[in-house]
Amino acid sequence: MRLQFGRHKKVDRKVKSKEKKRGILIAALIVGIPVVGLLAVYIAGLGRYQSCFLNGTVIDEIDVSGMTISQLEEQIGEYSLRVIERQPDGTTLEEEIPGKEIGISYISTEPLEAVLQRQNRFLWFIKQNTDYRTDEPPFYDNAALEKKIGELRGFQKEFIEEPKDAYIADYVPGKGFELAAEKQGNRLNREKTMEAIKAAVNGLEKQVDLDAAGCYEEPYITTEDAELKKTYEKLCNYTNTAITYTFGTERETLDADTVAGWIVLDGQEAQLDREAVKEYVSSLRKRHDTIFHRREFQTSYGETVTIDTGDYGWWMDVGQEMEELIGQLERGESGERVPVYRQTAASHEDPDYGDSYVEINLTAQHLFLYQNGECVLESDFVSGNPSRGNQTPDGIYGITYKERNATLNGENYRTPVSYWMPFNNNVGMHDASWRTEFGRNIYMTNGSHGCINLPYAVAQEIYGYVEKGTPVVCYHLPGTEPEPLPEILPEEEPGLEPVEQGVQTGEQEQGVQTGEQEPGVQTGEQEPGAQTGEQEPGAQTGEAQQPDAQTRETSEPGTEPREVTL
C-alpha cells in the first residue's frame, strides 16, 4: 500500500508542471498581441505623416490637420471671402469673393514641404497646436481681385448715400433751432477698402467687416463737435431770451421770431445783424421818444396852446441801446429792460412833462411855477429884447443844470448873478439885481439878450424848487399882452452894466455845446410832427450856458462866482 501511495504522489507532480507552462504561454499571448497591434498602428502613423500635416497644424490660418499638400492646394482653390457691407439704412449685407475668380493658389509648395520636414512625425499621435506662416502668402490675380472689389454694391452709385455733417436746422417759429444729428451714410473709401480686403485674402480669412475695418467715409462734424455745440447754445440764447421793454405802464416784448430774423450764420459762427438790431431800436425810439413832438399845453389862462419847438422829452440813445441789447441777448439774460436814454422826461404818460414845471408866458411877461399840479409861485419877468433880435424863443425845454454865484460873460460885460438856471443852451433864468421893474412891456425896448430876468427873491425861490431836467414851457398867447408902461423907461445908469449888454443872439463861445446832441443827428431824423427848423438838444439859441453842460453841484452861498460865457 505504501508503493501505490508513493506512485500516486509522483503522477500528481507531473500534471501540475504541465499546467503551469500552459498558463505562462497564454499570458504571453494575451500581452503580446495588443503590443504588436499598437506597434503596427504607430508604424503606420509614421508612414502616413511623412506626407500629411500633424494634427493641430495651422498654416496661413488654415487648419491643415491630416491634409496633404495637394489637399491643401485643393482647399485654397475652394476659398471664398465673405464681405460684410453697410447699407444706407444702417443694416448690413454680405457679398462673396470666390477664390477661383481671383486665381488664388500657392506660388510654390516649397514652404509647405518645409513644414512637413520640420514636424516631428514620431509624435504624430500628440496634437501639435502649431501655427505656421509661409514666407509667401497665397498667390492671387491682383487685377481680378480689384475688379471684384469694384463690383461690390458699396461702390455702385445708386447704392451710395453720402455721409452728412451734423448741422443746426433752420429756425422754426414756435419751436426754435434744432441740432440735427450727423448721418453716417455708406460711402466706401476705395483705398481703405482695397487694403482691408487684400489683407483678408492674404490671410485666407473667411470674412471681412468693412465697417469694423474703418472703410467708410465718416461725417466731418458730429453733434459732439465743440464749435457746433457752442454755436447752437449761442443761438438758443438769442431766441430763448425773453426781453420786455418798459415805457412807464406800457410794455413791448421782443419775441424770438424777431430775434431769429437778426441772426446771421457764417459757417459755424453765429452773429446778430447789427443793422437789423439798430433798426429795431430805432423803431422803439420812433414809437416812444417824445423829443421834438408837438404838444398841446393847457395854460394857466385856461386856453390851450400848441408847443411844437424845444428839445424836452424822451430821447433814446439808439447806438448805446443797440450795444446793450446785443450784449443781453448774447448772455441769455431774460427780464424787463429800460432803454438807454440820452435824455429823460418826467413821465411816459401824456403829458410827458408831468405836473411839475415852469410856465413862461412871453406875451404876458408872467410865469408860473407848478409843483405836483399846484401853482406855488408866479411872477413877472423881463425876457429878450425883440427890437434887437434877442427875443426869447418859444418851446419846451429842461433845466440843464442850476448853479449859485455864476458870472455871465458877454462881448463887453461881466455880470455876476446869484441864481443861474439855464434851460435852452444860452438861455436861462436868473436874478437881475440891476433891474427895479419887471413885467409890462419893458422887454420891448430894454429886454435881455434872451434870458428870463427875475426879481432876486423869485429867482431864489424858483432855484429851490427846480432840478436838472425840470420842464420849462415858453409860449406866446395873444390876448394876454400886459398893459404898457406910461412911458418908456430910460436905459440903466452907467456903471451898473446891464446883463448881456452888447451880446447878440447866437453869440457863443466857440465850441460850446450842451453835450446832448447825438453825433451825426441831422434835422431829417426828427420825429413826424416836428416843425422845420427844430433843433436837436443843445442847439445854439442865444445866450450861453456852461461849456460842459453837465449836471452841476449847487454852489454854496459865499463861494467864488463861476464864470459863464455868453
C-alpha positions as CSV (number, residue, x, y, z in Angstrom):
1,M,0.0,0.0,0.0
2,R,2.8,2.3,0.6
3,L,4.2,1.8,-3.0
4,Q,0.9,2.6,-4.5
5,F,0.7,5.5,-2.4
6,G,4.1,6.6,-3.4
7,R,3.4,6.1,-7.1
8,H,0.3,8.1,-6.8
9,K,2.3,11.1,-5.5
10,K,4.7,11.1,-8.4
11,V,2.0,11.3,-11.0
12,D,0.4,14.4,-9.4
13,R,3.5,16.5,-9.6
14,K,3.9,15.9,-13.4
15,V,0.4,17.1,-14.0
16,K,0.9,20.4,-12.1
17,S,4.1,21.2,-14.1
18,K,2.4,20.9,-17.4
19,E,-0.5,23.1,-16.3
20,K,1.9,25.9,-15.2
21,K,3.7,26.0,-18.6
22,R,0.4,26.3,-20.3
23,G,-0.6,29.4,-18.2
24,I,2.5,31.2,-18.9
25,L,2.0,30.8,-22.7
26,I,-1.5,32.0,-22.5
27,A,-0.4,35.1,-20.5
28,A,2.3,35.9,-23.1
29,L,-0.2,35.7,-25.9
30,I,-2.6,38.0,-24.0
31,V,0.0,40.7,-23.5
32,G,1.9,40.4,-26.8
33,I,-0.9,40.6,-29.3
34,P,-2.0,44.3,-28.3
35,V,1.6,45.4,-28.2
36,V,2.2,44.2,-31.6
37,G,-1.1,45.9,-32.7
38,L,-0.1,49.2,-31.2
39,L,3.3,48.9,-32.7
40,A,1.7,48.3,-36.1
41,V,-0.5,51.4,-35.7
42,Y,2.3,53.6,-34.6
43,I,4.4,52.4,-37.6
44,A,1.5,53.1,-39.9
45,G,1.2,56.6,-38.4
46,L,4.8,57.3,-39.1
47,G,4.3,56.4,-42.7
48,R,1.2,58.5,-43.1
49,Y,2.5,61.7,-41.6
50,Q,5.5,61.6,-43.9
51,S,3.2,63.3,-46.4
52,C,0.5,64.7,-44.1
53,F,0.5,67.5,-41.7
54,L,0.3,66.6,-38.0
55,N,-3.0,67.1,-36.1
56,G,-3.3,70.7,-34.8
57,T,-1.2,72.2,-37.5
58,V,-2.3,75.6,-38.9
59,I,-0.7,77.1,-42.0
60,D,-1.7,80.7,-43.0
61,E,-4.7,80.4,-40.7
62,I,-5.9,77.2,-42.4
63,D,-6.3,74.1,-40.2
64,V,-4.4,71.5,-42.2
65,S,-4.6,68.6,-39.8
66,G,-4.2,65.4,-41.6
67,M,-4.1,67.1,-45.0
68,T,-1.5,66.6,-47.7
69,I,0.0,69.4,-49.7
70,S,-2.2,68.7,-52.6
71,Q,-5.3,68.6,-50.4
72,L,-4.3,72.0,-49.0
73,E,-4.0,73.4,-52.5
74,E,-7.4,72.0,-53.4
75,Q,-8.9,73.7,-50.3
76,I,-7.3,77.0,-51.2
77,G,-8.9,76.7,-54.6
78,E,-12.3,76.4,-52.8
79,Y,-11.5,79.5,-50.7
80,S,-14.1,82.3,-50.6
81,L,-14.1,85.6,-48.8
82,R,-17.4,86.9,-47.2
83,V,-17.5,90.7,-47.4
84,I,-19.9,92.4,-44.9
85,E,-21.1,95.9,-46.1
86,R,-23.2,98.7,-44.6
87,Q,-26.5,99.6,-46.3
88,P,-27.9,103.1,-46.5
89,D,-30.4,102.3,-43.7
90,G,-27.6,101.1,-41.4
91,T,-28.3,97.4,-41.8
92,T,-25.7,95.0,-43.4
93,L,-25.5,92.9,-46.4
94,E,-23.0,90.2,-47.4
95,E,-21.2,89.5,-50.7
96,E,-18.7,86.8,-51.7
97,I,-15.4,87.0,-53.4
98,P,-14.6,83.4,-54.6
99,G,-11.0,82.4,-54.7
100,K,-11.4,80.7,-58.0
101,E,-12.4,84.1,-59.6
102,I,-9.2,85.7,-58.4
103,G,-6.9,82.7,-59.2
104,I,-5.8,82.1,-55.7
105,S,-3.1,79.4,-55.2
106,Y,0.4,78.9,-53.8
107,I,3.2,80.1,-56.0
108,S,5.4,77.2,-54.7
109,T,4.9,74.2,-52.5
110,E,8.4,74.6,-51.0
111,P,7.2,76.4,-47.9
112,L,4.6,73.7,-47.3
113,E,7.2,70.9,-47.8
114,A,9.5,72.7,-45.4
115,V,6.7,72.5,-42.7
116,L,6.4,68.8,-43.4
117,Q,10.1,68.4,-42.9
118,R,10.2,70.3,-39.6
119,Q,7.3,68.5,-38.0
120,N,8.2,65.6,-35.5
121,R,6.5,62.6,-37.1
122,F,7.4,60.4,-34.1
123,L,4.9,62.3,-32.0
124,W,2.2,62.1,-34.6
125,F,-0.3,60.8,-32.0
126,I,0.0,64.1,-30.0
127,K,-1.9,67.3,-31.1
128,Q,0.7,69.8,-32.0
129,N,-1.0,73.2,-31.8
130,T,1.5,74.7,-34.1
131,D,0.8,77.8,-36.3
132,Y,2.9,78.4,-39.4
133,R,3.1,81.4,-41.7
134,T,4.6,80.8,-45.1
135,D,7.1,83.3,-46.3
136,E,4.9,84.0,-49.3
137,P,1.1,84.4,-49.0
138,P,-1.1,82.6,-51.4
139,F,-0.9,84.0,-54.9
140,Y,-3.9,85.7,-56.5
141,D,-4.6,87.8,-59.5
142,N,-4.5,91.3,-58.2
143,A,-6.3,92.9,-61.1
144,A,-9.0,90.3,-60.8
145,L,-9.4,91.0,-57.1
146,E,-9.6,94.7,-57.6
147,K,-12.2,94.2,-60.3
148,K,-14.2,92.1,-57.9
149,I,-13.9,94.7,-55.2
150,G,-15.0,97.4,-57.6
151,E,-18.1,95.4,-58.4
152,L,-19.2,95.3,-54.7
153,R,-22.6,97.1,-54.2
154,G,-20.9,99.5,-51.9
155,F,-19.2,101.1,-54.9
156,Q,-22.4,101.4,-57.0
157,K,-23.7,104.9,-57.3
158,E,-27.3,104.0,-56.9
159,F,-26.5,102.3,-53.6
160,I,-24.4,105.0,-52.1
161,E,-25.7,107.5,-49.5
162,E,-23.2,110.3,-48.8
163,P,-22.3,111.0,-45.1
164,K,-23.8,114.2,-43.8
165,D,-22.4,116.5,-41.1
166,A,-24.4,117.5,-38.1
167,Y,-25.8,120.9,-38.5
168,I,-28.2,123.5,-37.0
169,A,-31.5,123.3,-38.7
170,D,-33.3,126.4,-39.8
171,Y,-35.3,128.3,-37.2
172,V,-38.9,127.2,-36.9
173,P,-41.4,129.7,-35.5
174,G,-42.7,128.5,-32.1
175,K,-40.0,125.7,-31.9
176,G,-36.7,127.5,-32.3
177,F,-33.5,125.9,-33.6
178,E,-32.7,122.2,-33.7
179,L,-29.3,120.5,-33.7
180,A,-29.6,117.9,-36.4
181,A,-27.5,114.8,-35.9
182,E,-24.9,113.6,-38.4
183,K,-25.7,110.8,-40.9
184,Q,-23.1,108.0,-41.4
185,G,-24.1,107.2,-45.0
186,N,-22.3,104.3,-46.7
187,R,-19.7,105.7,-49.0
188,L,-16.7,103.5,-49.0
189,N,-13.2,104.8,-49.1
190,R,-11.7,102.9,-52.0
191,E,-8.1,102.9,-50.8
192,K,-9.1,101.6,-47.3
193,T,-11.4,99.0,-48.7
194,M,-8.8,97.6,-51.1
195,E,-6.3,97.4,-48.3
196,A,-8.7,95.6,-45.9
197,I,-9.9,93.1,-48.5
198,K,-6.4,92.3,-49.7
199,A,-5.2,91.8,-46.2
200,A,-8.1,89.3,-45.6
201,V,-7.3,87.4,-48.8
202,N,-3.6,87.3,-47.9
203,G,-4.5,85.8,-44.6
204,L,-7.1,83.5,-46.1
205,E,-9.6,84.9,-43.7
206,K,-13.2,83.8,-44.1
207,Q,-14.8,87.2,-43.8
208,V,-14.1,90.9,-43.5
209,D,-16.4,93.5,-42.0
210,L,-15.8,96.7,-43.9
211,D,-17.5,98.8,-41.2
212,A,-15.3,97.3,-38.4
213,A,-12.3,97.8,-40.7
214,G,-13.0,101.5,-40.9
215,C,-13.5,101.6,-44.6
216,Y,-16.4,104.1,-44.7
217,E,-16.2,107.8,-45.0
218,E,-17.2,109.4,-41.8
219,P,-19.0,112.8,-41.3
220,Y,-16.6,115.6,-40.6
221,I,-18.8,117.3,-38.0
222,T,-20.8,115.4,-35.3
223,T,-23.1,116.6,-32.6
224,E,-20.2,116.4,-30.2
225,D,-18.3,119.0,-32.2
226,A,-17.3,121.7,-29.7
227,E,-17.7,124.6,-32.1
228,L,-21.1,123.4,-33.3
229,K,-22.3,123.0,-29.8
230,K,-21.1,126.4,-28.9
231,T,-22.9,128.0,-31.8
232,Y,-26.1,126.1,-31.0
233,E,-26.0,127.3,-27.4
234,K,-25.5,130.8,-28.7
235,L,-28.5,130.6,-31.0
236,C,-30.6,129.2,-28.2
237,N,-29.5,132.2,-26.0
238,Y,-30.6,134.5,-28.7
239,T,-34.1,133.0,-29.2
240,N,-34.8,131.8,-25.7
241,T,-34.1,135.1,-24.1
242,A,-37.4,136.9,-23.2
243,I,-36.9,140.7,-23.0
244,T,-39.7,143.1,-22.3
245,Y,-39.2,146.8,-22.7
246,T,-40.9,149.1,-20.3
247,F,-42.1,152.6,-21.1
248,G,-43.9,153.6,-17.9
249,T,-47.0,151.4,-17.8
250,E,-46.6,150.3,-21.5
251,R,-44.8,147.1,-22.4
252,E,-43.2,145.8,-25.6
253,T,-41.9,142.3,-25.8
254,L,-39.1,141.3,-28.0
255,D,-40.2,137.9,-29.4
256,A,-38.0,135.0,-30.5
257,D,-39.2,135.2,-34.1
258,T,-37.9,138.8,-34.4
259,V,-34.5,137.9,-32.9
260,A,-34.2,134.9,-35.2
261,G,-34.5,137.3,-38.1
262,W,-31.4,139.1,-36.9
263,I,-29.2,136.1,-36.8
264,V,-26.5,135.7,-39.5
265,L,-24.8,132.3,-39.8
266,D,-21.3,132.2,-41.3
267,G,-20.3,128.6,-41.3
268,Q,-20.4,127.7,-37.6
269,E,-20.2,131.3,-36.4
270,A,-23.5,132.9,-35.4
271,Q,-23.8,136.7,-35.1
272,L,-26.5,139.3,-34.9
273,D,-27.0,141.6,-37.7
274,R,-26.2,144.9,-36.1
275,E,-28.1,147.0,-38.6
276,A,-31.2,144.9,-38.0
277,V,-30.9,145.4,-34.3
278,K,-30.4,149.1,-34.8
279,E,-33.4,149.3,-37.0
280,Y,-35.5,147.6,-34.2
281,V,-34.2,150.0,-31.6
282,S,-34.9,152.9,-33.9
283,S,-38.5,151.7,-34.2
284,L,-38.8,151.8,-30.4
285,R,-37.5,155.3,-30.5
286,K,-40.0,156.4,-33.1
287,R,-42.9,155.0,-31.1
288,H,-41.8,156.1,-27.6
289,D,-39.5,159.2,-27.9
290,T,-41.2,162.5,-27.3
291,I,-38.4,164.9,-28.1
292,F,-39.4,167.4,-30.8
293,H,-43.0,166.2,-30.6
294,R,-45.9,168.7,-30.9
295,R,-47.7,169.1,-27.6
296,E,-51.0,170.7,-26.6
297,F,-50.4,172.7,-23.4
298,Q,-53.1,173.8,-21.1
299,T,-52.1,177.3,-19.9
300,S,-52.8,178.9,-16.6
301,Y,-55.1,181.3,-18.5
302,G,-57.5,178.5,-19.4
303,E,-56.5,178.4,-23.1
304,T,-54.6,175.7,-24.9
305,V,-51.5,176.5,-27.0
306,T,-49.6,174.3,-29.3
307,I,-45.9,173.8,-28.4
308,D,-44.0,172.4,-31.4
309,T,-40.4,173.5,-30.6
310,G,-37.9,172.8,-27.9
311,D,-35.8,169.8,-27.0
312,Y,-37.6,168.5,-24.0
313,G,-38.7,164.9,-23.9
314,W,-37.6,161.3,-24.0
315,W,-34.6,160.7,-26.3
316,M,-33.4,157.2,-26.6
317,D,-29.7,156.6,-27.3
318,V,-30.0,154.3,-30.3
319,G,-26.4,153.3,-30.6
320,Q,-25.8,152.6,-26.9
321,E,-29.1,150.8,-26.6
322,M,-28.2,148.6,-29.6
323,E,-25.0,147.5,-27.9
324,E,-26.7,146.9,-24.6
325,L,-29.4,144.8,-26.2
326,I,-26.9,142.7,-28.2
327,G,-24.9,142.0,-25.0
328,Q,-28.0,140.9,-23.1
329,L,-29.1,138.6,-25.9
330,E,-25.6,137.0,-26.1
331,R,-25.6,136.5,-22.3
332,G,-29.1,135.0,-22.5
333,E,-30.4,137.2,-19.7
334,S,-34.2,137.5,-19.7
335,G,-36.2,140.1,-17.9
336,E,-37.6,143.6,-18.2
337,R,-35.5,146.3,-19.8
338,V,-35.4,150.1,-19.7
339,P,-33.7,151.6,-22.8
340,V,-30.6,153.7,-22.5
341,Y,-31.6,157.3,-22.8
342,R,-29.6,160.4,-23.8
343,Q,-32.3,162.4,-22.1
344,T,-35.4,161.6,-20.0
345,A,-38.6,163.3,-19.3
346,A,-40.9,163.5,-16.3
347,S,-43.4,160.9,-17.4
348,H,-44.1,158.3,-20.1
349,E,-47.7,159.3,-19.8
350,D,-49.3,162.2,-21.6
351,P,-48.2,164.9,-21.0
352,D,-44.6,163.8,-20.7
353,Y,-43.6,167.0,-18.8
354,G,-45.7,165.8,-15.9
355,D,-47.3,168.2,-13.3
356,S,-44.1,170.0,-12.0
357,Y,-42.8,172.6,-14.4
358,V,-42.2,176.3,-15.0
359,E,-44.7,178.0,-17.3
360,I,-43.5,181.2,-19.0
361,N,-46.0,183.3,-20.9
362,L,-43.7,185.5,-23.1
363,T,-46.7,187.6,-24.2
364,A,-47.8,188.4,-20.7
365,Q,-44.3,188.5,-19.4
366,H,-45.5,186.4,-16.5
367,L,-44.5,182.9,-15.2
368,F,-46.0,180.3,-13.0
369,L,-44.2,177.5,-11.0
370,Y,-46.1,174.3,-10.6
371,Q,-45.3,171.5,-8.2
372,N,-47.3,168.3,-8.3
373,G,-50.1,170.1,-10.2
374,E,-50.3,173.0,-7.7
375,C,-49.1,176.6,-8.6
376,V,-46.7,177.5,-5.8
377,L,-45.3,180.7,-7.3
378,E,-46.0,183.3,-10.0
379,S,-44.1,186.4,-11.0
380,D,-43.4,189.0,-13.7
381,F,-40.1,188.9,-15.5
382,V,-38.3,190.6,-18.4
383,S,-37.4,188.4,-21.4
384,G,-35.3,189.0,-24.5
385,N,-35.4,192.2,-26.5
386,P,-37.2,191.6,-29.8
387,S,-36.1,195.0,-31.2
388,R,-32.5,193.8,-31.1
389,G,-33.4,190.3,-32.4
390,N,-32.9,188.8,-29.0
391,Q,-36.4,187.6,-28.3
392,T,-36.7,184.5,-26.0
393,P,-37.7,181.5,-28.2
394,D,-40.9,179.5,-27.6
395,G,-40.7,175.8,-26.8
396,I,-40.5,173.3,-24.1
397,Y,-37.1,172.6,-22.5
398,G,-35.5,171.0,-19.5
399,I,-33.3,172.7,-16.9
400,T,-29.8,171.9,-18.0
401,Y,-28.3,172.5,-14.5
402,K,-28.5,175.0,-11.8
403,E,-25.7,177.0,-10.2
404,R,-25.1,179.6,-7.4
405,N,-23.0,182.6,-7.9
406,A,-22.2,182.4,-11.6
407,T,-20.7,185.2,-13.7
408,L,-22.3,185.8,-17.0
409,N,-19.8,186.9,-19.6
410,G,-20.7,188.7,-22.8
411,E,-18.9,190.5,-25.5
412,N,-18.4,193.6,-23.4
413,Y,-19.5,192.8,-19.9
414,R,-19.1,190.6,-16.9
415,T,-22.1,190.4,-14.6
416,P,-22.4,188.2,-11.5
417,V,-25.7,186.6,-10.7
418,S,-26.7,184.6,-7.6
419,Y,-29.0,182.1,-9.2
420,W,-28.3,180.7,-12.6
421,M,-30.8,178.2,-14.2
422,P,-30.1,177.6,-17.9
423,F,-32.7,175.6,-19.9
424,N,-32.2,176.4,-23.6
425,N,-28.5,176.4,-24.2
426,N,-27.6,180.0,-23.8
427,V,-31.0,181.0,-22.4
428,G,-31.8,180.7,-18.7
429,M,-33.5,182.1,-15.7
430,H,-31.5,184.2,-13.3
431,D,-31.8,187.1,-10.8
432,A,-31.4,190.6,-12.2
433,S,-30.5,192.8,-9.3
434,W,-29.8,195.8,-11.6
435,R,-33.5,196.0,-12.5
436,T,-36.1,197.7,-10.4
437,E,-39.1,196.9,-12.6
438,F,-40.3,193.6,-14.2
439,G,-43.2,192.7,-16.5
440,R,-45.3,195.1,-18.6
441,N,-43.6,195.9,-21.9
442,I,-40.1,196.6,-20.6
443,Y,-38.7,193.8,-22.8
444,M,-39.8,195.6,-26.0
445,T,-37.0,198.2,-25.6
446,N,-35.0,197.2,-22.6
447,G,-35.1,193.4,-22.6
448,S,-32.4,190.9,-22.1
449,H,-30.5,189.0,-24.7
450,G,-32.8,186.1,-24.4
451,C,-32.7,185.2,-20.7
452,I,-35.5,185.4,-18.2
453,N,-34.6,188.2,-15.8
454,L,-36.3,187.6,-12.4
455,P,-36.5,189.5,-9.1
456,Y,-33.9,188.3,-6.7
457,A,-36.4,186.7,-4.3
458,V,-38.3,185.0,-7.1
459,A,-35.1,183.6,-8.6
460,Q,-34.1,182.4,-5.2
461,E,-37.4,180.6,-4.6
462,I,-37.5,179.0,-8.1
463,Y,-33.9,177.8,-7.6
464,G,-35.0,175.9,-4.5
465,Y,-37.7,174.0,-6.5
466,V,-36.2,173.2,-9.8
467,E,-33.6,170.5,-10.6
468,K,-31.8,169.3,-13.7
469,G,-34.5,168.2,-16.2
470,T,-37.4,170.3,-14.7
471,P,-39.5,171.3,-17.7
472,V,-39.7,174.9,-18.7
473,V,-42.6,175.8,-21.1
474,C,-42.2,179.0,-23.1
475,Y,-45.1,180.3,-25.3
476,H,-46.9,183.3,-26.7
477,L,-50.6,183.7,-26.0
478,P,-52.3,186.6,-27.9
479,G,-54.8,188.4,-25.8
480,T,-52.6,188.3,-22.7
481,E,-50.5,191.3,-23.5
482,P,-49.7,193.4,-20.4
483,E,-50.7,197.0,-20.1
484,P,-47.9,199.2,-21.4
485,L,-46.0,201.4,-19.1
486,P,-47.0,205.0,-19.0
487,E,-43.6,205.8,-20.5
488,I,-40.5,204.0,-21.8
489,L,-38.0,203.6,-19.0
490,P,-34.6,205.1,-19.6
491,E,-31.6,202.8,-20.1
492,E,-29.9,201.6,-16.9
493,E,-27.4,204.1,-15.4
494,P,-23.8,203.8,-16.5
495,G,-21.7,201.8,-14.2
496,L,-24.5,199.3,-13.5
497,E,-23.6,197.4,-16.7
498,P,-26.8,195.5,-17.6
499,V,-26.7,191.8,-18.2
500,E,-25.9,190.6,-21.7
501,Q,-25.4,194.3,-22.9
502,G,-23.9,194.2,-26.4
503,V,-24.3,190.5,-26.9
504,Q,-26.2,189.4,-30.0
505,T,-28.3,186.3,-30.3
506,G,-26.3,183.3,-31.1
507,E,-23.0,184.8,-29.8
508,Q,-21.5,181.9,-28.1
509,E,-18.0,180.9,-27.1
510,Q,-16.6,178.8,-30.0
511,G,-17.1,175.1,-29.5
512,V,-19.5,175.4,-26.5
513,Q,-22.2,172.7,-26.7
514,T,-24.6,171.2,-24.3
515,G,-23.2,167.7,-24.8
516,E,-26.7,166.4,-25.5
517,Q,-26.5,166.2,-29.3
518,E,-26.0,162.8,-30.8
519,P,-23.1,162.6,-33.3
520,G,-24.5,162.5,-36.8
521,V,-28.0,163.5,-35.9
522,Q,-29.5,165.7,-38.6
523,T,-32.6,167.7,-39.0
524,G,-34.2,165.0,-41.1
525,E,-34.0,162.5,-38.3
526,Q,-36.7,164.3,-36.3
527,E,-40.0,162.6,-35.5
528,P,-43.1,163.1,-37.5
529,G,-44.8,166.3,-36.3
530,A,-41.6,168.2,-35.6
531,Q,-41.5,171.5,-37.4
532,T,-38.9,172.6,-39.9
533,G,-36.1,174.2,-38.0
534,E,-36.5,172.2,-34.8
535,Q,-33.2,171.9,-33.1
536,E,-31.5,168.9,-31.5
537,P,-31.0,169.2,-27.8
538,G,-28.2,171.6,-27.2
539,A,-28.7,173.6,-30.4
540,Q,-27.5,177.2,-30.2
541,T,-30.3,179.6,-29.4
542,G,-28.9,182.7,-27.9
543,E,-27.4,183.2,-24.5
544,A,-24.5,180.9,-23.5
545,Q,-24.5,178.2,-21.0
546,Q,-21.8,176.5,-19.1
547,P,-19.4,174.8,-21.7
548,D,-19.6,171.3,-20.5
549,A,-23.4,171.4,-19.9
550,Q,-23.4,168.6,-17.3
551,T,-25.1,168.3,-14.0
552,R,-23.5,170.8,-11.5
553,E,-23.5,170.7,-7.8
554,T,-25.3,173.7,-6.3
555,S,-22.7,176.1,-5.1
556,E,-22.9,177.2,-1.5
557,P,-23.5,180.9,-0.7
558,G,-20.3,182.7,-0.3
559,T,-18.3,180.6,-2.8
560,E,-16.4,182.3,-5.6
561,P,-18.6,183.2,-8.6
562,R,-18.3,181.0,-11.5
563,E,-18.0,182.5,-15.0
564,V,-20.5,181.6,-17.7
565,T,-19.5,182.7,-21.2
566,L,-22.4,184.2,-23.1
